[in-house]
């Protein structure tokens, strides 16, 4: 039986389901894995199509008691997690991680597919589950957008220097990417557009694709690819997330790409706070 959702100061959501119980010690980890697999693929949710998203990082500070919390905000403050935005899903009844994931997909797909969230904690007590997704404060001291883009280029080239498995696809080591000022300009504009207008998509508000934006920036390439990210405040976090996401990983390991432009943009009023764009090109 489904119970009405309850809204707490940090948007806690609840759902009751009639399932039998089964105590398995690793079910919490399995649920995190299932949520990340779900995020890594394009999904249709609430009438919209999601982007492929990097995995959420398991953070023990977000593992709160599955029941008995009267003040979610106080509980999170006590855990010393430097939160900006948090949502908690409470489930009552799922017997295992598979049943819990089914409930999440059916009723909370918008929460787990929200690109602003970067961390997760899952707890379970019998048939009670609590899933906490969060975005932390941005704490890194970053250079300007394109200076960090150059750091991203170096980190991506280090990743390309090694053979890699991206999901079910194997890649040999690839040649280093060269910096493209035109692609960097297009990447900066798209990151700023996402940040200032609070959206996360490869298509901009005018319906332009990455290829359209590269062409407008003066890049005459044969092939264009794009990776985007939100919420992570360091280059290493961004690249680690992309490497753990099969689609993003395949893009950055693609041997046909020869050039890159990348940048980030900040807007504290946006949901994710920080947005990154990497544009790959084949001249």
N, C-alpha and C positions, 0 to 999 in steps of 0.2 A: 504494500500500500504506500502510495506516495504522500509525504507530508509537505505542507507549504514551505517554501524557502523562507529562512529568517535572515534578516540583514543586520549584521553587527557593525561596529565602527569601522572595521576593515573589510567589510563586505564578506561575511561568512555565509555560505550557502549550505543548505541541508537537504537530504533526500532519504526517504525511508523505503526499503525494499524487503520483500519477504523471501529471504534465502536461508538455507541451512548453514550451519557454521562448520568450519574446518580449520584447525589450528596448524598452520605451517609457518615455520620461523622465517622463511625467505620470501613470503608473499609480498611484503612491503617493497623489497628490491625488485621483484618481478613486476609490480605495478609501475614503478618508476621506469623500468625498461619498456613496458608496454606503452606508456604515455609518450616516451621519447620516440619510439618507433612510429606511433601515430602522428607525431609532430613532423617527422622526417619525410612524410609523404603528403602530396596535395590532397586535401580533404574538402568535402562540401559540408558546410556547417551553417545553419540558420540562413539558408538561401544564398550564401556567399562561398567562394572558393578560396581556400587558404593558400599561403605560400609554404614552400618547404622550409622548415624551421630547424635550427641547430638544437641539440639536446639540452635539456635542463640539467644543471649540476646539482647533485644531491648535497644538501647542506644540513649537517646535524643540528644546527641552531633552529631549523624549521621543523624538526621532529617534535611536535607538541603532543600532549596526551590526547588520545582519541576521543575522550569524553571528559566531562566534569570541568570544562573551562567556562567560567562566567564572563570573563573579560579578556577577549582575544588580544586586544591591544596591549594590555598589561603583561600578558603571557609572553608576547613577542618582545616587549621591552626587556623583560627579565632574561630572555635568551641572548641579549646583546647583539641581535642582528640589526645592522644599520639600514633599516627599511625605508623605502620611499613609498612603495605600493605593495600591498599584500592581499591575496584572496585565499580564503580557506573553504574547501569543499568538505562537508561532513556526509558520510554515507552510513546508513544503518541497515544491516542485513546481508550484504554480499558475503558468500562463504569463502571466496578465494580471490586472488588477483584478477583472474579472468572475468569473474562476475562483477568485480568492482570496476574494471575497465569498461565493461559493457554499459554500466550505469553512467560512467563519466561520458562516454561517447553519446549516449542518448540524451543526457540532460545538461552536461557541462562542457560541450565541445568548444564553446566560445572562450571559456576560461583557459583551458589547456592549450588552445591554439592562439592565445594572445601573445604576440611577439615581444611585448615589453618584459615578460617574465624570463628570468635567467636561472633561478634557483628553485629547488623543490625539496620538501620534506614529507614523508609519508609515515604515519603511525597507525597501529591497529590494536584493538583490544576486543577479542572475540569477533562479533559481527559489526563492531563500530570501527569506522575508518575516518582518518582526517588527512586530507591532502592540502598542503600549504604551498602556494606558489608566490614567489616574491621577486621584486626588483630592488637591489640595494642602492644606497647612495653612490654617486660617482665620486670616487676618491682619488683616482689617478691624476697626476699632473701631466697634461698632454700638451704637445707642441701645436702649432697651427695645423689646419686640416690636411694640407698637402705634405707637410713635414712628417706627420704620422702616416700618410699614404706611402711615403718613401720607405718608412720602417716596415710597413705592411708588405711592400714589394720585396724587401730583403727576407722577411720571414716566409713569404710564399715561395721564394726561390730556394730557400733552405728545405722547405717541404717537398718541392718538385725534384730536388736532387736525389731523392730516395725512391725506390720502387714502393708502391702503396696499393692497398686494397681499399676501394671505395664501394662499400656495400658488396654487391656480387660481382663487381667489375675490377679487374686487375690492371694496374698501370705500371709501365716501366718508368724509370727516372726520366724526367723531361728537361729540356734545355732551359736556362734562366730566361725570365721575362725582362724586356727592356722597358724603361719608363717612357710613357707617351704623355706629353703636355696636353694634347687635345683630349685624350681619354680622361686625364686627371681633371680637366676643366668640367667635362660632362659629369664625372663622378661627384665633384664638389657641388655642382648645381643640384644634382638629384638628392644628395644627402641633406643639403640645406632645405630643399623643397619638402622632403619627408619630415624633417625636424620642425620646420616653421608651420607646416600645415597638418601635422599630427596624423600621418598615415604611413603605412609600410607596404610597399608594393613595387614590382618591377615596372608597372605602368604608372606614368605620372598623372596628375589631375586632368591633363588634356588628352590622355589616351596614348601618349607617345611611348614607344618601346625603347629599350636600351640602344638598339640599332638606330632608331630615329634620333635619339639624343646625341649619340656619337657623331652621326652625320652632321647635325646642326653645329656641333663643336668643331667641325672641319676635319674629322677623321674619315679617310677614304679606305676603309678596310673591307676585306672579303667576308669576315666572320666576326661576330661580337658575342660575348658572354658577359653575364653580370652576376655577382654575388652581393647580397645585402645582409646587414645585421643590425640589431638594435639592442640597447641595454648594456652591452659590454663596454667597459671603459679602458681597456688596453688592447693593443694589437695582438698580444699573445692569446688573450681570451677569444678574440674574434676568430683568429686562425684555428685555434683548437676546436672551436664550435663548428667551423666549416669542415675541418678534417673529419669530424665525427658524424657529419651529415652526408650520406652517399651522393646526393645531387650536387651539393656545393663542392665536395671533395673531387668529384669527377670534373667539374668545371676548372678547378685550379690545377688539376693534373693533366688537363687536355694538352697533348703535345702540339696540336695545331695552333694554339695561341702563342704569340710571340711578344706581345706588348701588354702593358698594364698602366692604368691610371686609377688612383684611389684617393679617397678623402673621407673625413667624417664631418659632422655638424652637430652642434648642441642647441637645445632649446629646453630650458627647465620647465616650461609650461606644457611640453609634450608628454605623452604617456611614458615613452621609453627614455626620454632625456637626451640620448645620443644615438645617432644613426650613421651607419657606415655603408659606403658603396665602393665596390671594386669592379672596374670595367676591363675585361680581357679582349684583346683584339688580334686579328690576323691581317697584317698589311698586304 
